[in-house]
């Protein structure tokens, strides 16, 4: 008796996926709900658990294969299966039957084998960091970098011959005619490598290009004096942490300020749907999170109803789960507004790109002390530039500038959000 292993249901916006990694080999025992295979979409990596106890009897979709929803990936058997029935590599012909040495080659995925072939590398030279010694793409790239750094030995110095009288006379004559020419610069090898895009990176590239080609994007700027909020935070930080188990940061107050501002400026919280404008009666704010695979934007639902503490906890949980590839597709779908914080990487000023069909995105930046004029005097204050990119087809300049000014006022005086003034 056998049980099929199928690709999970994919959302309507995702048509297919790629088999990223198998965590079991044919013939290995597995337990129900144990991680069996990972499937990568253009948004997240989906974990496919074992549907029952048994033995992995067959793999029908090897790593790197493109699959669709409900497609059969393999089968689980309740009886032991010979490991050589795994169809990841074609059967060897008699002329190329494997030897004992060839059988010691570490297991690799199709993408890794292609990379090894391009650079003519023997897989046995690389120590795999994956499960059961599996060689990952990162292992190959690291090996190539090590090879590049060690493949250019310094030339051995040869003793110079003592100058003769004729050489000295020739050198004197040349010095009178023209200045000596510098030696030709030896550039040596100029390495380059070609790496295929991941599905997530390819999707990011496609979305960003669509945003620049299909929207009338414009950006307006302002700056926020962070001193009042920093004083406010210093005053209540210990009590806030004791009550909620988390520190108060900048992102939560900006999310709360954005939610309050979105209620006052509904055009910013709207989107274009064909020839109609769709106004949203809720504030689902996406917070951009940087991961090793690229930028993902998990959604905080109904931010207008969340407290600052709830927002702070949710942002921290999303960031951790995003970096561990544990976000679900539902958590990345939708959103009426987005906030991105380039300041964590040191960015002083930027123009964030829209996330269609949303009509606006807020960009936060690094906080730095600058000389500013306050009440007629020059003082040093911690200042942050903020930027709002918006779709000019639906948002007018007056609304965009007023929206950004409202966020500035809320952050500089957080008590205004409490009294809604």
Secondary structure, 3 states (H helix, E strand, C coil): CEEEEECCCCCCCCCCEEEEEECCCCCCEECCCCEEEEEECCCCEEEEECCCCEEEEEECCCCCCEECCCCEEEEEECCCCCHHHCCCCCCCCHHHCCCCCHHHCCCECHHHHHHHHHCCCCHHHCCCCCHHHCECHHHHHHHHHHHHHHCCCCCCCCCCCCCCHHHHHHHHHHHHHCCCCCCCCCCCCCCCCCCCCCHHHHHHHHHHHHHHHHCCEEEEEEEEECHHHHHHHHHHHHHHHHHHCCCCCHHHHHHHHHHHHHHHCCCCCEEEECCEEEECCCCCEEEEEEECCEEEEEEECCHHHCCHHHHHHHHHHHHHHHHCCCCCCHHHCCCCEEEEEHHHHCCCCCCCCCCCCECEEEEEEEEEEEEEEECCEEEEEEEEEEEEEEECCCCCHHHHHHHHHHHHHHHHCCHHHHHCC
